[in-house]
Amino acid sequence: MATAPVADIPAHVPPDLIREIGLTTGADFLAAPHDFMAKLHETHPPIFYSVNPLVGNAWVTIKHEDAFFALRHPEYFTTAGATPFPRDPNNYFYFIPLEIDPPHHRKYRAILDSTFSPQGVMKLDAYMRRLSNELIDEFIDKGEVEFTTGFGRPLPVSIFLDLMGLPQEMRDTFVGWAVDLLHSQDRMSAGLAMRGIEAYLAQVIVEKTKTPDDGVISTIIQARPDGEPLTEREIFGFTFFLFIAGLDTVFATLNNMWLWLARNPDRRREIIDNPGNINAQVEELLRVFSVTFSGRTLTQDIEMRGVKMKAGDKFTSILPACNYDPDVFADPTTIDFSRPRKPILAFAGGVHACIGAHLARLEIKIGLQEWLRRIPDFAVKPDAEISYYPGGVVGPKALPLVW
């Protein structure tokens, strides 16, 4: 049961549904986040009211069906204000397209459809393979690497920066800002990171307006949906959202996957021995190692599973827990590369499904193929302690590997 002040909990929330579980920040969560979220199905009701003094209170669901419904019904669950980052109310911007509901959402999404389509990202295949091998070249002869900084981060972030048209030499600065914004429990650090990103991107947008290139930021600036250019705040909100989304999620996903690979040599060999099954392997690893959550706000009263929620209530789908739902995935904590294909929620769903999902899948696929081709046998460095970042993107802080 929760110990938070009663005044912070709406009167319509039944006391027996209130829980204070330390989601994303508590010691039990941070000890083993995915185990923690999988076990919620054994210990918690399908929908309960999560009290968290750090990230705020919200209804949460751990059921695949309920999350799927919330993601596909913006008439009940709006994304407006879905990201809790501080913004100046006098110069406000929306995170586009995430915080824009249908029907307006589509016009923004269409701007980058061709870039992030399956056909669009496949053009990057050879580049991704070359980059993967250049990274591996840097450490393979050393017999060890800190995976997060040697491969897990530079692979997806370098690809993302090239797509955006941003300088590679600022990669560490960008990542530092993202870590402070997404994982810091200190509001001052998060605020400083937010202001740093805002100032930098504002300058970039001015420069690319004058001198466009073939990157995503220039594409947004030059877009003319409905025959009209986007406003300055629309361009900024679109660019800011992509900037944040592209720096942390695939990075965290790769860290989780390689930790499991390092600890499970027999399963690693299974991947190597079945190269034709790579797409199913990637999908199953994405199911088990999802890293994000999906926040919404109710626009009207609704009842789900007998739970009455009211307009204005916050609602969060714990997507990793939903991907462990035993009603959808038999023996859900077992990684099964022959599992029948069912929709996973690693990239959310509905109109707000992650725009970079195809890119992420290809990055993971190529990263697995090239790493396992050259470093098939590896392990976590003896005596290494694996710890996790708090916050809404779940992954280990460091992952020292040896071979």
Contacts in CASP RR format, 6 or more apart in sequence:
PFRMAT RR
TARGET T0000
AUTHOR 0000-0000-0000
METHOD contacts of the structure
MODEL  1
MATAPVADIPAHVPPDLIREIGLTTGADFLAAPHDFMAKLHETHPPIFYS
VNPLVGNAWVTIKHEDAFFALRHPEYFTTAGATPFPRDPNNYFYFIPLEI
DPPHHRKYRAILDSTFSPQGVMKLDAYMRRLSNELIDEFIDKGEVEFTTG
FGRPLPVSIFLDLMGLPQEMRDTFVGWAVDLLHSQDRMSAGLAMRGIEAY
LAQVIVEKTKTPDDGVISTIIQARPDGEPLTEREIFGFTFFLFIAGLDTV
FATLNNMWLWLARNPDRRREIIDNPGNINAQVEELLRVFSVTFSGRTLTQ
DIEMRGVKMKAGDKFTSILPACNYDPDVFADPTTIDFSRPRKPILAFAGG
VHACIGAHLARLEIKIGLQEWLRRIPDFAVKPDAEISYYPGGVVGPKALP
LVW
1 15 0 8 1.000
1 18 0 8 1.000
1 19 0 8 1.000
1 20 0 8 1.000
2 9 0 8 1.000
2 18 0 8 1.000
2 19 0 8 1.000
2 20 0 8 1.000
2 49 0 8 1.000
2 51 0 8 1.000
3 20 0 8 1.000
4 20 0 8 1.000
4 51 0 8 1.000
4 53 0 8 1.000
4 57 0 8 1.000
8 51 0 8 1.000
8 57 0 8 1.000
9 18 0 8 1.000
9 49 0 8 1.000
9 51 0 8 1.000
9 57 0 8 1.000
10 310 0 8 1.000
10 313 0 8 1.000
12 308 0 8 1.000
12 309 0 8 1.000
12 310 0 8 1.000
13 49 0 8 1.000
14 307 0 8 1.000
17 45 0 8 1.000
17 47 0 8 1.000
17 48 0 8 1.000
17 49 0 8 1.000
17 307 0 8 1.000
18 48 0 8 1.000
18 49 0 8 1.000
18 51 0 8 1.000
19 44 0 8 1.000
19 48 0 8 1.000
19 49 0 8 1.000
19 50 0 8 1.000
19 51 0 8 1.000
20 50 0 8 1.000
20 51 0 8 1.000
20 52 0 8 1.000
21 28 0 8 1.000
21 29 0 8 1.000
21 40 0 8 1.000
21 44 0 8 1.000
21 50 0 8 1.000
22 28 0 8 1.000
22 29 0 8 1.000
22 50 0 8 1.000
22 52 0 8 1.000
23 29 0 8 1.000
23 50 0 8 1.000
23 52 0 8 1.000
23 55 0 8 1.000
23 60 0 8 1.000
23 318 0 8 1.000
24 52 0 8 1.000
24 55 0 8 1.000
24 293 0 8 1.000
24 390 0 8 1.000
24 391 0 8 1.000
24 392 0 8 1.000
24 394 0 8 1.000
25 52 0 8 1.000
25 54 0 8 1.000
25 55 0 8 1.000
25 185 0 8 1.000
25 390 0 8 1.000
25 391 0 8 1.000
26 390 0 8 1.000
28 36 0 8 1.000
29 36 0 8 1.000
29 37 0 8 1.000
30 387 0 8 1.000
30 388 0 8 1.000
30 390 0 8 1.000
31 388 0 8 1.000
33 320 0 8 1.000
33 388 0 8 1.000
33 394 0 8 1.000
33 395 0 8 1.000
34 256 0 8 1.000
34 288 0 8 1.000
34 289 0 8 1.000
34 320 0 8 1.000
34 394 0 8 1.000
37 62 0 8 1.000
37 318 0 8 1.000
37 320 0 8 1.000
37 321 0 8 1.000
37 324 0 8 1.000
38 320 0 8 1.000
38 321 0 8 1.000
38 324 0 8 1.000
38 332 0 8 1.000
38 333 0 8 1.000
40 62 0 8 1.000
40 318 0 8 1.000
40 321 0 8 1.000
41 62 0 8 1.000
41 321 0 8 1.000
41 324 0 8 1.000
41 325 0 8 1.000
41 326 0 8 1.000
41 332 0 8 1.000
44 62 0 8 1.000
46 61 0 8 1.000
46 62 0 8 1.000
46 63 0 8 1.000
46 66 0 8 1.000
46 305 0 8 1.000
47 59 0 8 1.000
47 60 0 8 1.000
47 61 0 8 1.000
47 63 0 8 1.000
47 66 0 8 1.000
47 304 0 8 1.000
47 305 0 8 1.000
47 307 0 8 1.000
48 59 0 8 1.000
48 60 0 8 1.000
49 57 0 8 1.000
49 58 0 8 1.000
49 59 0 8 1.000
49 60 0 8 1.000
50 57 0 8 1.000
50 58 0 8 1.000
50 59 0 8 1.000
50 60 0 8 1.000
50 316 0 8 1.000
51 57 0 8 1.000
54 185 0 8 1.000
55 84 0 8 1.000
55 391 0 8 1.000
56 314 0 8 1.000
57 314 0 8 1.000
58 295 0 8 1.000
58 313 0 8 1.000
58 314 0 8 1.000
58 315 0 8 1.000
58 316 0 8 1.000
59 307 0 8 1.000
59 309 0 8 1.000
59 313 0 8 1.000
59 314 0 8 1.000
59 315 0 8 1.000
59 316 0 8 1.000
60 315 0 8 1.000
60 316 0 8 1.000
60 317 0 8 1.000
60 318 0 8 1.000
61 67 0 8 1.000
61 70 0 8 1.000
61 304 0 8 1.000
61 315 0 8 1.000
61 316 0 8 1.000
61 317 0 8 1.000
61 318 0 8 1.000
61 322 0 8 1.000
62 318 0 8 1.000
62 321 0 8 1.000
62 322 0 8 1.000
62 325 0 8 1.000
63 305 0 8 1.000
63 322 0 8 1.000
63 325 0 8 1.000
63 327 0 8 1.000
64 322 0 8 1.000
64 323 0 8 1.000
64 325 0 8 1.000
64 327 0 8 1.000
64 328 0 8 1.000
64 329 0 8 1.000
64 345 0 8 1.000
65 325 0 8 1.000
65 327 0 8 1.000
65 328 0 8 1.000
66 304 0 8 1.000
66 305 0 8 1.000
66 317 0 8 1.000
66 322 0 8 1.000
67 294 0 8 1.000
67 317 0 8 1.000
67 318 0 8 1.000
67 319 0 8 1.000
67 322 0 8 1.000
67 345 0 8 1.000
68 343 0 8 1.000
68 345 0 8 1.000
68 349 0 8 1.000
69 304 0 8 1.000
70 76 0 8 1.000
70 77 0 8 1.000
70 294 0 8 1.000
70 296 0 8 1.000
70 315 0 8 1.000
70 317 0 8 1.000
71 77 0 8 1.000
71 294 0 8 1.000
71 317 0 8 1.000
71 345 0 8 1.000
71 348 0 8 1.000
71 349 0 8 1.000
71 350 0 8 1.000
71 352 0 8 1.000
71 353 0 8 1.000
72 349 0 8 1.000
72 350 0 8 1.000
72 351 0 8 1.000
74 101 0 8 1.000
74 102 0 8 1.000
74 351 0 8 1.000
74 352 0 8 1.000
75 299 0 8 1.000
75 300 0 8 1.000
76 298 0 8 1.000
76 299 0 8 1.000
76 300 0 8 1.000
76 302 0 8 1.000
77 296 0 8 1.000
77 297 0 8 1.000
77 298 0 8 1.000
77 299 0 8 1.000
77 315 0 8 1.000
78 101 0 8 1.000
78 296 0 8 1.000
78 297 0 8 1.000
78 298 0 8 1.000
78 299 0 8 1.000
79 98 0 8 1.000
79 99 0 8 1.000
79 100 0 8 1.000
79 101 0 8 1.000
79 295 0 8 1.000
79 296 0 8 1.000
79 352 0 8 1.000
80 94 0 8 1.000
80 99 0 8 1.000
80 100 0 8 1.000
80 101 0 8 1.000
80 297 0 8 1.000
81 94 0 8 1.000
81 95 0 8 1.000
81 99 0 8 1.000
81 297 0 8 1.000
82 95 0 8 1.000
82 98 0 8 1.000
82 99 0 8 1.000
82 294 0 8 1.000
82 295 0 8 1.000
82 296 0 8 1.000
82 297 0 8 1.000
83 95 0 8 1.000
83 98 0 8 1.000
83 99 0 8 1.000
83 241 0 8 1.000
85 95 0 8 1.000
85 181 0 8 1.000
85 190 0 8 1.000
85 194 0 8 1.000
86 187 0 8 1.000
86 190 0 8 1.000
86 191 0 8 1.000
86 194 0 8 1.000
87 93 0 8 1.000
87 194 0 8 1.000
91 233 0 8 1.000
92 233 0 8 1.000
93 233 0 8 1.000
93 234 0 8 1.000
93 236 0 8 1.000
93 237 0 8 1.000
93 240 0 8 1.000
94 100 0 8 1.000
94 233 0 8 1.000
94 234 0 8 1.000
94 237 0 8 1.000
95 237 0 8 1.000
95 240 0 8 1.000
95 241 0 8 1.000
95 244 0 8 1.000
96 108 0 8 1.000
96 234 0 8 1.000
96 237 0 8 1.000
96 238 0 8 1.000
96 241 0 8 1.000
97 105 0 8 1.000
97 108 0 8 1.000
97 109 0 8 1.000
97 238 0 8 1.000
97 241 0 8 1.000
97 352 0 8 1.000
97 355 0 8 1.000
98 241 0 8 1.000
98 352 0 8 1.000
99 241 0 8 1.000
100 108 0 8 1.000
102 351 0 8 1.000
105 351 0 8 1.000
105 352 0 8 1.000
106 351 0 8 1.000
107 225 0 8 1.000
107 226 0 8 1.000
108 225 0 8 1.000
108 234 0 8 1.000
108 238 0 8 1.000
109 351 0 8 1.000
109 355 0 8 1.000
110 225 0 8 1.000
111 219 0 8 1.000
111 220 0 8 1.000
111 223 0 8 1.000
111 225 0 8 1.000
111 238 0 8 1.000
112 216 0 8 1.000
112 219 0 8 1.000
112 220 0 8 1.000
112 355 0 8 1.000
114 120 0 8 1.000
115 163 0 8 1.000
115 216 0 8 1.000
115 219 0 8 1.000
116 355 0 8 1.000
116 356 0 8 1.000
116 357 0 8 1.000
116 358 0 8 1.000
116 359 0 8 1.000
117 358 0 8 1.000
118 358 0 8 1.000
120 358 0 8 1.000
121 358 0 8 1.000
121 359 0 8 1.000
121 362 0 8 1.000
122 362 0 8 1.000
124 159 0 8 1.000
124 359 0 8 1.000
124 362 0 8 1.000
125 362 0 8 1.000
125 366 0 8 1.000
127 159 0 8 1.000
127 162 0 8 1.000
128 155 0 8 1.000
128 159 0 8 1.000
128 362 0 8 1.000
128 363 0 8 1.000
128 366 0 8 1.000
128 367 0 8 1.000
129 366 0 8 1.000
129 369 0 8 1.000
129 370 0 8 1.000
131 155 0 8 1.000
131 158 0 8 1.000
131 159 0 8 1.000
132 151 0 8 1.000
132 155 0 8 1.000
132 366 0 8 1.000
132 367 0 8 1.000
132 370 0 8 1.000
132 371 0 8 1.000
133 370 0 8 1.000
133 374 0 8 1.000
135 150 0 8 1.000
135 151 0 8 1.000
135 154 0 8 1.000
135 155 0 8 1.000
136 151 0 8 1.000
136 370 0 8 1.000
136 371 0 8 1.000
136 374 0 8 1.000
136 375 0 8 1.000
138 150 0 8 1.000
139 145 0 8 1.000
139 150 0 8 1.000
140 374 0 8 1.000
140 375 0 8 1.000
143 402 0 8 1.000
143 403 0 8 1.000
144 381 0 8 1.000
144 400 0 8 1.000
144 401 0 8 1.000
144 402 0 8 1.000
144 403 0 8 1.000
145 151 0 8 1.000
145 400 0 8 1.000
145 401 0 8 1.000
146 398 0 8 1.000
146 399 0 8 1.000
146 400 0 8 1.000
146 401 0 8 1.000
147 254 0 8 1.000
147 255 0 8 1.000
147 258 0 8 1.000
147 399 0 8 1.000
147 400 0 8 1.000
147 401 0 8 1.000
148 251 0 8 1.000
148 255 0 8 1.000
148 396 0 8 1.000
148 397 0 8 1.000
148 398 0 8 1.000
148 399 0 8 1.000
151 254 0 8 1.000
151 258 0 8 1.000
151 371 0 8 1.000
152 251 0 8 1.000
152 254 0 8 1.000
152 255 0 8 1.000
152 258 0 8 1.000
153 175 0 8 1.000
153 251 0 8 1.000
154 171 0 8 1.000
155 254 0 8 1.000
155 363 0 8 1.000
155 367 0 8 1.000
156 246 0 8 1.000
156 250 0 8 1.000
156 251 0 8 1.000
156 254 0 8 1.000
156 360 0 8 1.000
156 363 0 8 1.000
157 171 0 8 1.000
157 174 0 8 1.000
157 175 0 8 1.000
157 246 0 8 1.000
157 247 0 8 1.000
157 251 0 8 1.000
158 168 0 8 1.000
158 171 0 8 1.000
159 359 0 8 1.000
159 363 0 8 1.000
160 246 0 8 1.000
160 247 0 8 1.000
161 167 0 8 1.000
161 168 0 8 1.000
161 171 0 8 1.000
161 174 0 8 1.000
162 168 0 8 1.000
163 215 0 8 1.000
163 216 0 8 1.000
163 359 0 8 1.000
164 215 0 8 1.000
164 216 0 8 1.000
164 217 0 8 1.000
164 242 0 8 1.000
164 243 0 8 1.000
165 213 0 8 1.000
165 215 0 8 1.000
165 216 0 8 1.000
165 217 0 8 1.000
165 218 0 8 1.000
166 174 0 8 1.000
166 204 0 8 1.000
166 217 0 8 1.000
174 243 0 8 1.000
174 247 0 8 1.000
175 247 0 8 1.000
175 248 0 8 1.000
175 251 0 8 1.000
176 193 0 8 1.000
177 193 0 8 1.000
177 196 0 8 1.000
177 197 0 8 1.000
178 193 0 8 1.000
178 244 0 8 1.000
178 247 0 8 1.000
178 248 0 8 1.000
179 248 0 8 1.000
179 389 0 8 1.000
180 189 0 8 1.000
180 190 0 8 1.000
180 192 0 8 1.000
180 193 0 8 1.000
181 190 0 8 1.000
181 191 0 8 1.000
181 193 0 8 1.000
181 194 0 8 1.000
181 197 0 8 1.000
181 244 0 8 1.000
182 244 0 8 1.000
182 248 0 8 1.000
182 389 0 8 1.000
182 391 0 8 1.000
182 392 0 8 1.000
182 393 0 8 1.000
183 389 0 8 1.000
183 390 0 8 1.000
183 391 0 8 1.000
183 392 0 8 1.000
183 393 0 8 1.000
184 190 0 8 1.000
184 193 0 8 1.000
185 390 0 8 1.000
197 240 0 8 1.000
197 243 0 8 1.000
197 244 0 8 1.000
198 236 0 8 1.000
198 240 0 8 1.000
201 236 0 8 1.000
201 239 0 8 1.000
201 240 0 8 1.000
201 243 0 8 1.000
202 236 0 8 1.000
204 217 0 8 1.000
204 239 0 8 1.000
205 217 0 8 1.000
205 221 0 8 1.000
205 232 0 8 1.000
205 235 0 8 1.000
205 236 0 8 1.000
205 239 0 8 1.000
208 217 0 8 1.000
208 218 0 8 1.000
208 221 0 8 1.000
209 221 0 8 1.000
212 218 0 8 1.000
212 221 0 8 1.000
212 222 0 8 1.000
216 242 0 8 1.000
217 239 0 8 1.000
220 230 0 8 1.000
220 235 0 8 1.000
220 238 0 8 1.000
220 239 0 8 1.000
221 229 0 8 1.000
221 230 0 8 1.000
221 235 0 8 1.000
222 229 0 8 1.000
223 229 0 8 1.000
223 230 0 8 1.000
230 238 0 8 1.000
245 354 0 8 1.000
245 356 0 8 1.000
248 393 0 8 1.000
249 291 0 8 1.000
249 292 0 8 1.000
249 354 0 8 1.000
249 360 0 8 1.000
249 393 0 8 1.000
250 360 0 8 1.000
250 363 0 8 1.000
250 364 0 8 1.000
252 291 0 8 1.000
252 389 0 8 1.000
252 393 0 8 1.000
252 394 0 8 1.000
252 395 0 8 1.000
253 286 0 8 1.000
253 289 0 8 1.000
253 290 0 8 1.000
253 291 0 8 1.000
253 346 0 8 1.000
253 360 0 8 1.000
253 364 0 8 1.000
254 363 0 8 1.000
254 364 0 8 1.000
254 367 0 8 1.000
255 395 0 8 1.000
255 396 0 8 1.000
255 399 0 8 1.000
256 289 0 8 1.000
256 291 0 8 1.000
256 394 0 8 1.000
256 395 0 8 1.000
256 396 0 8 1.000
257 285 0 8 1.000
257 289 0 8 1.000
257 364 0 8 1.000
257 368 0 8 1.000
258 371 0 8 1.000
258 399 0 8 1.000
258 401 0 8 1.000
259 380 0 8 1.000
259 386 0 8 1.000
259 396 0 8 1.000
259 399 0 8 1.000
260 267 0 8 1.000
260 285 0 8 1.000
260 288 0 8 1.000
260 289 0 8 1.000
260 335 0 8 1.000
261 267 0 8 1.000
261 268 0 8 1.000
261 271 0 8 1.000
261 378 0 8 1.000
262 378 0 8 1.000
262 379 0 8 1.000
262 380 0 8 1.000
262 399 0 8 1.000
262 401 0 8 1.000
263 379 0 8 1.000
263 380 0 8 1.000
265 377 0 8 1.000
265 379 0 8 1.000
267 335 0 8 1.000
268 372 0 8 1.000
268 376 0 8 1.000
268 377 0 8 1.000
269 376 0 8 1.000
270 337 0 8 1.000
271 277 0 8 1.000
271 278 0 8 1.000
271 281 0 8 1.000
271 337 0 8 1.000
271 368 0 8 1.000
271 372 0 8 1.000
272 372 0 8 1.000
272 376 0 8 1.000
274 281 0 8 1.000
274 337 0 8 1.000
275 369 0 8 1.000
277 337 0 8 1.000
277 338 0 8 1.000
278 365 0 8 1.000
278 368 0 8 1.000
278 369 0 8 1.000
279 365 0 8 1.000
280 337 0 8 1.000
280 338 0 8 1.000
280 339 0 8 1.000
280 341 0 8 1.000
281 337 0 8 1.000
281 368 0 8 1.000
282 361 0 8 1.000
282 364 0 8 1.000
282 365 0 8 1.000
282 368 0 8 1.000
283 341 0 8 1.000
283 344 0 8 1.000
283 361 0 8 1.000
284 335 0 8 1.000
284 336 0 8 1.000
284 337 0 8 1.000
284 339 0 8 1.000
285 335 0 8 1.000
285 364 0 8 1.000
286 344 0 8 1.000
286 346 0 8 1.000
286 361 0 8 1.000
286 364 0 8 1.000
287 323 0 8 1.000
287 329 0 8 1.000
287 344 0 8 1.000
287 346 0 8 1.000
288 323 0 8 1.000
288 324 0 8 1.000
288 333 0 8 1.000
288 335 0 8 1.000
289 320 0 8 1.000
290 319 0 8 1.000
290 320 0 8 1.000
290 323 0 8 1.000
290 344 0 8 1.000
290 345 0 8 1.000
290 346 0 8 1.000
290 394 0 8 1.000
291 320 0 8 1.000
291 346 0 8 1.000
291 392 0 8 1.000
291 393 0 8 1.000
291 394 0 8 1.000
291 395 0 8 1.000
292 319 0 8 1.000
292 346 0 8 1.000
292 348 0 8 1.000
292 392 0 8 1.000
292 393 0 8 1.000
292 394 0 8 1.000
293 316 0 8 1.000
293 317 0 8 1.000
293 318 0 8 1.000
293 319 0 8 1.000
293 320 0 8 1.000
293 392 0 8 1.000
294 316 0 8 1.000
294 317 0 8 1.000
294 319 0 8 1.000
294 345 0 8 1.000
294 348 0 8 1.000
295 314 0 8 1.000
295 315 0 8 1.000
295 316 0 8 1.000
295 317 0 8 1.000
296 314 0 8 1.000
296 315 0 8 1.000
296 316 0 8 1.000
296 317 0 8 1.000
297 312 0 8 1.000
297 313 0 8 1.000
297 314 0 8 1.000
297 315 0 8 1.000
298 309 0 8 1.000
298 310 0 8 1.000
298 311 0 8 1.000
298 312 0 8 1.000
298 313 0 8 1.000
298 314 0 8 1.000
298 315 0 8 1.000
299 311 0 8 1.000
299 312 0 8 1.000
300 311 0 8 1.000
301 308 0 8 1.000
301 309 0 8 1.000
301 310 0 8 1.000
301 311 0 8 1.000
302 308 0 8 1.000
302 309 0 8 1.000
303 309 0 8 1.000
309 315 0 8 1.000
317 345 0 8 1.000
317 348 0 8 1.000
319 345 0 8 1.000
319 346 0 8 1.000
319 348 0 8 1.000
320 394 0 8 1.000
322 345 0 8 1.000
323 329 0 8 1.000
323 332 0 8 1.000
323 344 0 8 1.000
323 345 0 8 1.000
323 346 0 8 1.000
324 332 0 8 1.000
324 333 0 8 1.000
325 332 0 8 1.000
326 332 0 8 1.000
328 342 0 8 1.000
329 339 0 8 1.000
329 342 0 8 1.000
347 353 0 8 1.000
347 354 0 8 1.000
347 356 0 8 1.000
347 357 0 8 1.000
347 360 0 8 1.000
348 354 0 8 1.000
354 360 0 8 1.000
375 403 0 8 1.000
377 403 0 8 1.000
378 401 0 8 1.000
378 402 0 8 1.000
378 403 0 8 1.000
379 401 0 8 1.000
379 402 0 8 1.000
379 403 0 8 1.000
380 386 0 8 1.000
380 399 0 8 1.000
380 400 0 8 1.000
380 401 0 8 1.000
380 402 0 8 1.000
381 400 0 8 1.000
381 401 0 8 1.000
381 402 0 8 1.000
382 402 0 8 1.000
384 398 0 8 1.000
384 399 0 8 1.000
384 400 0 8 1.000
386 396 0 8 1.000
386 398 0 8 1.000
386 399 0 8 1.000
387 396 0 8 1.000
387 397 0 8 1.000
387 398 0 8 1.000
388 394 0 8 1.000
388 395 0 8 1.000
388 396 0 8 1.000
388 397 0 8 1.000
389 395 0 8 1.000
389 396 0 8 1.000
389 397 0 8 1.000
END
